[in-house]
Amino acid sequence: MRKARIHVVRFEGLRWTTQIEGAPGASQSFPSREQAIAAGTERAKQERWELIIHRRDGGVYSRNDFGDQRGIIG
């Protein structure tokens, strides 16, 4: 099974959304990027998903994988 991903993206001007990959109707809208990142991080941690944060231009700013919580380094 493919791991789910949640994206934080700019939407219609100054709004930011969290969008679950493959679930078009499962997005939430926020007035700031920081609020969207906080909500996306919380959801990704709960579900053990990957969080992908996008820049204003749509490019990827950062990725955080909360799927492996075993604390393995390397």
Secondary structure, 3 states (H helix, E strand, C coil): CCCCEEEEEEECCCEEEEEECCCCCCEEEECCHHHHHHHHHHHHHHHCCEEEEECCCCCEEEEEECCCCCCCCC
